[in-house]
């Protein structure tokens, strides 16, 4: 037997030995795969069966709404109807939370979803930051609700005032622009300034003494400090509970040259309220200059 033949025989023996050694490993892998596939199929079938189990199905009364909803009754109907749209969905559905988040995220009432968690067998807890109405604006012969960011809320306009909300009205027609699309911010300078003035007063110690009933927006034309150009600015008057009036003037945006800043006006108003004359009915506080004072309201301020 030649050397070359011996080498061929040795290679054939080595190849058969490798095959004999590989077969048990391959069989073990196949068996493990079959066992895992069978277990996975069994789990899948159990999960499919559980999905159809009414015990895990949501109902309208198992969706817990929280986070300011009760403080905003106008929003409750819409948010509850969204919750009821998930009736019959299984709590085991892996897409459930994503679908709920997407659906509520489309609501103009929802500012932010703060929490969302499953409570077995069939309850979902959801927490919200709700857009709360803070003022109503008279525009186009209707009152419209806005939140703290001046966004128009999805409430139909009303000819009658909404109870409990301070009003923003124009002293003359056309001072306040038409309402924007629902969910958009009201870009009108008069509206944003009036709401900013409200926020300033609410954040001050004067909020309890001067609860705001109405802010009147007045169109105005002013010259700059050089007297060369004309700038259109809005001025404001506040009507507070009891009929007292605060003649405020411009609000922020650089406050007009020579006019006290908004923070200075708040301080002046505070000083005026310390005087005995502030208790007189029909009083008008004037803080538009650095010499604040009182006058009597000549007639009720109305739209």
CORRA-V139582 format. One line per field, one symbol per residue. ss: DSSP state (@ for helix, = for strand, . for the rest). phi: phi as a letter, one per 40 degrees, with the letter a starting at -180 (. if undefined). A space follows every 50 residues. Layout:
BEGIN
ss = ???
phi = ???
END
This chain:
BEGIN
ss = ..@@@@@@@@@@@@@@@@@@@@@@@@@@@@@@@@@@@@@@@@@@@@@@@@ @..@@@=..@@@====......@@@@@@@@@@@@.....=.....@@@@@ @@@@@....==========...========....=====..=====.... ==.....=.......=====..............=...@@@@@@@@@@@@ @@..@@@....============......===========....=====. ...........@@@@@@@@@@@@..@@@@...====......====.... ...
phi = .ccccccccccccccccccccccccccccccccccccccccccccccccc dccccbccbdcbcccaggcccbccccdcccccccccdgcccccccccccc cccccccccccaccaaacbccabbbbbbbccccbabbcagfacbcbcccg ccccbdcbcbcccgbcbbbccbcgcbcccccdgccccccccccccccdcc cccccccccbccbabccbcabbccccgcbbbcbcbbbbbbdggcbbccgc bffgfddgcdcccccccccccccccccccccgcbcbbcbcbcabacccad cac
END
